[in-house]
Amino acid sequence: MSEKIKELKILGIMLAIFTAAYFIPFVAPRFLNGVHEAFFMLQEYARLHVLLCLVPALFIAGAVSVFVSKDSVMRFLGGKAKQWLAYTVAALSGTILAVCSCTILPLFSGIYKRGAGLGPAIAFLYSGPAINILAIVMTARILGLQMGIARTVGAVSFSVIIGFIMHLLFRKEELTRQDGFANQAEAEKGRPLWQTLIYFGLMILILIVLNWAKPNSNTTSPFMDWMYAYRWLVTGVLTLLFGLSMSAFYGFKLWKVLLAAVVVTGIGFMFPSQPLIAFVAAVFMFSLWLVLEKGELKDWLNSTWDFAKLIIPLLFMGVMIAGALLGRPGQEAWVPSRWIEIAVGGNSIWANFFAAISGAFMYFATLTEVPILQGLLGSGMGKGPALALLLAGPALSLPSMLVINTVLGLKKTAAFVSLVVIISTITGYFFGVFFA
């Protein structure tokens, strides 16, 4: 029987390739536009997000899996932790990270594999990209105060509600999983909490400062202007402090920290208009030092590489598929943007559902959802569907779904995506009814 199934799969693949080769209109302008948009979106993602967002997030995830004791994760986020504490920690932890749905994935994967309960881990996964303080401010100023408040309340409550429902749906599986982590945690001896807080606090600050958004007329303030102007200098200072903390807490040689600081500073002065060169040099030297280390520091690099192998290929593939189907803002791909504008007009259940499901599969870079929605609202999109897209879009994307599936499995991933889409649809509909 297995041999027949194997042969049928081969036949199916051959038929699929033949059908695609026979029917795909390779010379049609729309098909070519979709192919171009796939590569343009991949290039945009590589330039804007991989080096400054994804690489630091991968290192943080690797550090979580090596340096954070299972006992600490179990105490605050585990299945036996106090529910109010676990969900509060998860939601607040996600709130401080102004990242997109793809950048949060390594961090989610790290805490989940380290023993976090499914509910709190899902709350963290949703809250990271959805409860973005700067994006919420932009939403209120550009799309209106009502939309800003609705997005804030919806995103905060969704992270907890969806996490708790996921916990209830898979409670039996979680009990078995948590018992295994509890037994492992008893044999572990963790470092003092204050060391862990300093170490990870510096890494998170580096991630935040590296991705500090460029101020505009709607969000400008003296502090934000200063942070954006001097973000590379602030990053350098934080990185030096991080290196010193590694030397003090984890046995990293001090001379390596100082040598890397001198070399990277020199490169920064040589190429003042290209700070990314100094950043890449810093990452390269840091990785090289870790290769030559032993014990936990070497394990950190290995863990980071394991996350990279798991996540990056799926993200790239998902970004290209999303680009081919929907294109970048203002660009046509295989799915005509006119169809979307027609489908999300008014405030019917269908319009809200279509907005939520479209947002769930689209890829939104951090802060881009607001100007995209501004254009859609100007084209006739209803306020309800706009909120539905705001609540589902930043938290999900096709690339993120592919990665979540490798961590949670198909059943849990389908449940998470369905909950986000359904709750976003219902919330958008009632928002449209009361505030049309």
C-alpha positions in Angstrom: 0.0 0.0 0.0 2.8 2.4 0.9 4.5 1.7 -2.4 1.2 2.5 -4.3 0.9 5.8 -2.3 4.5 6.7 -3.2 3.8 6.1 -6.9 0.6 8.1 -6.8 2.5 11.0 -5.2 5.1 10.9 -8.0 2.2 10.8 -10.6 0.6 13.8 -8.8 3.8 15.8 -8.9 4.3 15.1 -12.6 0.7 16.1 -13.4 1.0 19.3 -11.4 4.2 20.3 -13.2 2.7 19.5 -16.6 -0.5 21.4 -15.8 1.5 24.5 -14.6 3.8 24.4 -17.7 0.8 24.0 -20.0 -1.5 26.6 -18.6 0.5 29.3 -16.8 0.6 32.5 -19.0 4.3 33.2 -18.6 4.3 36.2 -21.0 1.2 37.8 -19.5 2.0 41.2 -17.9 0.2 40.4 -14.6 2.1 37.1 -14.2 5.4 38.8 -14.9 4.5 41.6 -12.4 3.8 39.0 -9.8 7.2 37.3 -10.4 8.9 40.7 -10.2 7.0 41.6 -7.0 8.1 38.3 -5.4 11.8 39.2 -5.9 11.3 42.9 -5.1 9.6 42.0 -1.8 12.4 39.5 -1.0 15.0 42.2 -1.7 13.1 44.7 0.4 12.8 42.2 3.3 16.5 41.4 3.0 17.6 45.0 3.0 15.3 46.3 5.8 14.8 43.4 8.1 17.3 40.6 8.0 20.4 42.3 9.3 18.9 44.7 11.9 15.8 42.7 12.9 16.2 39.0 12.3 19.9 38.5 13.1 19.7 40.1 16.5 16.5 38.2 17.2 18.1 34.9 16.3 21.0 35.6 18.7 18.5 36.5 21.5 16.6 33.3 20.8 19.8 31.2 20.9 20.8 32.9 24.2 17.4 32.1 25.7 17.8 28.4 24.9 21.2 28.2 26.5 21.5 30.8 29.2 17.9 31.0 30.6 17.2 28.2 33.0 14.1 26.1 32.5 13.3 26.9 36.1 13.1 30.6 35.3 10.8 30.1 32.3 8.6 27.6 34.2 8.3 30.0 37.2 7.0 33.0 35.1 5.6 31.4 31.9 5.2 27.7 32.6 1.9 25.9 32.8 2.0 25.8 36.6 2.8 29.5 37.0 0.0 31.8 38.2 -2.2 32.5 35.2 -2.4 36.3 35.7 1.4 36.5 36.1 2.2 34.3 33.0 -0.1 36.2 30.7 0.9 39.6 32.0 4.6 38.8 31.6 4.0 37.4 28.1 1.9 40.4 26.9 4.3 43.0 28.4 7.4 41.2 27.1 5.9 41.4 23.6 4.9 45.0 24.0 8.4 46.4 24.4 9.5 44.8 21.0 8.6 47.0 18.1 9.0 44.1 15.6 7.1 42.5 12.8 5.5 39.1 12.8 8.6 37.5 11.4 11.1 38.9 13.8 9.1 37.7 16.8 9.3 34.1 15.6 12.8 33.2 16.9 12.0 34.7 20.3 8.7 32.8 20.5 10.4 29.6 19.4 13.1 30.1 22.1 10.8 30.6 25.0 8.4 27.8 23.9 11.1 25.2 23.5 12.5 26.3 26.9 9.3 25.5 28.7 6.8 28.4 28.4 3.2 27.3 28.4 1.3 27.3 25.1 -1.1 30.0 26.3 1.6 32.5 27.5 3.8 31.7 24.5 0.9 32.4 22.1 0.2 35.7 24.0 3.8 36.7 23.5 3.7 35.7 19.8 0.6 37.8 19.2 1.5 40.8 21.4 5.0 41.4 19.9 4.0 42.7 16.5 0.3 43.6 17.4 0.9 45.8 20.5 3.5 48.2 18.9 3.4 51.4 20.9 4.6 53.6 18.0 2.2 51.9 15.5 -0.7 52.5 17.9 0.3 56.2 18.1 0.5 56.5 14.3 -2.9 54.7 14.0 -4.6 57.3 16.4 -3.0 60.3 14.6 -3.5 59.2 11.0 -6.6 57.0 11.1 -8.4 58.6 14.0 -8.5 58.4 17.8 -11.4 55.8 17.7 -9.3 53.5 15.6 -6.2 53.9 17.8 -8.1 53.1 21.0 -9.9 50.2 19.3 -6.6 48.8 18.1 -5.0 49.2 21.5 -7.8 47.5 23.5 -8.3 44.8 20.9 -4.6 43.9 20.6 -4.0 43.8 24.4 -7.1 41.7 25.1 -6.6 39.5 22.0 -3.1 38.4 23.2 -4.6 37.1 26.4 -7.9 35.7 25.1 -6.3 33.8 22.2 -3.5 32.5 24.4 -6.0 31.3 27.0 -8.3 29.6 24.4 -5.3 27.9 22.9 -4.4 26.6 26.4 -7.9 25.2 26.9 -8.0 23.6 23.4 -4.7 21.7 23.9 -4.8 21.4 27.7 -4.1 17.6 27.9 -1.1 17.8 25.5 0.2 20.8 27.5 0.0 18.9 30.8 2.2 16.1 29.5 4.6 18.6 27.9 4.9 20.7 31.1 5.6 17.7 33.3 8.6 16.9 31.1 9.9 20.4 31.5 9.3 20.4 35.2 11.5 17.3 35.7 14.3 18.9 33.6 14.0 22.2 35.5 14.6 20.5 38.9 18.0 19.3 37.8 19.1 22.8 36.5 20.8 25.4 38.5 20.3 28.9 37.0 22.3 32.1 37.4 21.2 35.0 39.6 18.1 36.7 38.1 19.8 40.1 38.1 22.6 38.9 35.8 20.0 37.4 33.4 18.0 40.7 33.4 21.1 42.8 32.6 22.3 40.5 29.9 19.0 40.1 28.1 17.9 43.7 28.8 21.0 44.9 26.9 20.3 42.6 23.9 16.7 43.7 23.7 17.7 47.4 23.9 20.1 46.8 21.1 17.3 45.3 19.0 15.0 48.2 19.7 17.5 50.9 19.0 18.7 49.3 15.8 15.2 49.4 14.5 14.3 52.9 15.7 11.8 54.3 13.2 12.5 57.4 11.3 10.4 60.3 12.7 7.8 61.9 10.5 5.4 64.8 10.9 2.9 62.6 12.7 5.1 61.1 15.3 8.0 63.5 15.7 9.3 64.6 19.1 12.7 65.8 20.3 13.6 62.5 21.9 12.6 60.5 18.9 14.5 62.8 16.6 17.6 62.5 18.8 17.4 58.7 19.1 17.1 58.3 15.3 20.0 60.7 14.6 22.3 58.9 17.1 20.9 55.4 17.0 24.2 53.9 15.8 26.2 55.7 18.5 23.7 54.4 21.1 23.9 50.9 19.6 27.7 51.0 19.9 27.6 52.0 23.6 25.0 49.3 24.3 27.0 46.7 22.4 30.2 47.6 24.4 28.2 47.2 27.7 26.8 43.9 26.4 30.4 42.7 25.7 31.5 43.7 29.2 28.5 41.9 30.7 29.5 38.7 28.8 33.0 39.1 30.2 31.8 39.5 33.7 29.0 36.9 33.8 29.9 34.2 31.2 33.7 34.1 31.0 34.1 35.8 27.6 37.7 37.1 27.4 37.9 40.9 28.0 40.6 41.4 25.4 38.3 40.1 22.7 35.7 42.6 23.7 38.1 45.5 23.6 39.7 44.3 20.3 36.3 44.0 18.6 35.4 47.5 19.9 38.6 49.1 18.5 38.2 47.3 15.1 34.5 48.1 14.7 35.0 51.8 15.8 37.8 52.1 13.2 35.6 50.7 10.5 32.9 53.1 11.5 35.2 56.1 11.1 36.4 54.7 7.7 32.8 54.4 6.4 30.8 57.0 8.3 28.0 57.1 5.8 27.6 53.2 5.8 27.1 52.2 9.4 25.9 48.8 8.3 29.4 47.9 7.3 30.5 48.3 11.0 27.5 46.4 12.2 28.2 43.5 9.9 31.9 43.5 11.0 30.7 43.4 14.6 28.5 40.4 14.0 31.2 38.6 12.1 33.8 39.1 14.8 31.4 38.2 17.5 30.5 35.0 15.7 34.1 34.2 15.1 34.9 34.5 18.8 32.0 32.2 19.6 33.3 29.6 17.2 36.6 29.5 19.0 34.9 29.3 22.5 33.9 26.2 24.4 31.0 25.3 26.6 27.9 27.5 26.9 29.3 30.2 24.6 29.9 27.7 21.8 26.4 26.2 22.5 24.9 29.7 22.1 26.3 30.0 18.5 25.1 26.5 17.7 21.6 27.2 19.0 21.5 30.4 17.0 22.5 28.6 13.9 19.8 25.9 14.5 17.1 28.7 14.7 18.5 30.3 11.5 18.3 27.0 9.6 14.7 26.5 10.8 13.4 29.9 10.2 15.2 31.8 7.5 14.4 29.5 4.5 10.7 29.4 5.3 10.6 33.2 5.8 12.2 33.8 2.5 9.9 31.4 0.7 6.8 32.9 2.4 7.9 36.5 1.6 8.2 35.6 -2.1 4.8 33.9 -2.2 3.2 36.9 -0.5 4.9 39.2 -2.9 3.8 37.2 -6.0 0.2 37.1 -4.8 -0.4 40.6 -3.4 2.7 42.6 -4.3 4.1 45.6 -2.4 1.9 48.6 -1.4 0.8 50.4 -4.6 2.1 47.6 -6.9 0.0 45.1 -8.8 0.7 41.3 -8.5 -1.3 38.2 -9.3 -4.3 39.2 -7.2 -5.7 42.6 -8.5 -5.8 45.2 -5.7 -9.2 46.3 -7.1 -10.6 43.0 -6.0 -9.5 43.7 -2.4 -10.9 47.2 -2.4 -14.3 46.0 -3.7 -14.4 43.1 -1.2 -13.7 45.2 1.9 -16.2 48.0 1.3 -19.1 48.4 3.7 -19.3 46.6 7.0 -20.8 43.1 6.2 -19.5 40.0 8.0 -18.0 38.9 4.6 -16.1 42.2 4.3 -14.7 41.9 7.8 -13.8 38.3 7.2 -12.1 39.0 3.9 -10.1 41.9 5.5 -9.0 39.6 8.4 -8.0 36.7 6.2 -6.3 39.0 3.7 -4.4 40.7 6.6 -3.4 37.3 8.0 -1.7 36.2 4.8 -0.2 39.5 3.8 3.2 40.5 5.1 3.4 43.9 6.9 6.8 45.4 7.7 6.7 47.3 11.0 4.6 50.5 10.8 3.7 50.0 7.1 0.1 48.8 7.9 -1.0 52.4 8.8 -0.2 54.1 5.4 -1.5 51.0 3.6 -4.9 51.3 5.4 -5.0 55.0 4.9 -4.9 54.3 1.2 -7.5 51.5 1.4 -9.9 53.7 3.5 -9.5 56.4 0.8 -10.6 53.8 -1.8 -13.8 53.0 0.1 -12.8 50.4 2.7 -15.1 50.3 5.7 -13.9 51.2 9.2 -14.9 47.7 10.5 -12.8 45.8 8.0 -10.0 48.3 8.5 -9.9 47.4 12.2 -10.2 43.7 11.4 -7.1 44.0 9.1 -5.2 45.9 11.8 -5.8 43.3 14.4 -5.0 40.3 12.2 -2.4 41.7 9.8 0.6 42.7 11.9 0.3 39.6 14.1 0.3 37.1 11.2 1.7 36.6 7.7 2.1 33.7 5.4 5.9 33.5 6.2 5.2 33.4 9.9 2.6 30.7 9.5 5.1 28.5 7.8 7.5 28.9 10.7 4.9 28.5 13.4 3.9 25.2 11.8 7.4 23.8 12.3 7.3 24.8 16.0 3.7 24.0 17.0 2.5 21.6 14.3 -0.3 21.9 11.8 -3.2 21.5 14.3 -2.1 24.2 16.7 -1.1 26.5 13.9 -4.4 26.2 12.2 -6.2 26.8 15.6 -4.1 30.0 16.2 -4.7 31.4 12.8 -8.4 30.6 12.9 -8.8 32.3 16.3 -7.0 35.4 15.1 -9.2 35.6 12.0 -12.5 34.9 13.7 -12.0 37.2 16.6 -10.7 40.0 14.3 -13.8 39.5 12.1 -16.2 39.7 14.9 -14.5 42.7 16.5 -14.3 44.6 13.2 -18.0 44.0 12.5 -19.2 45.4 15.8 -16.8 48.3 15.6 -18.2 49.1 12.2 -21.8 48.9 13.5 -21.2 51.3 16.4 -18.7 53.7 14.9 -19.6 53.8 11.2 
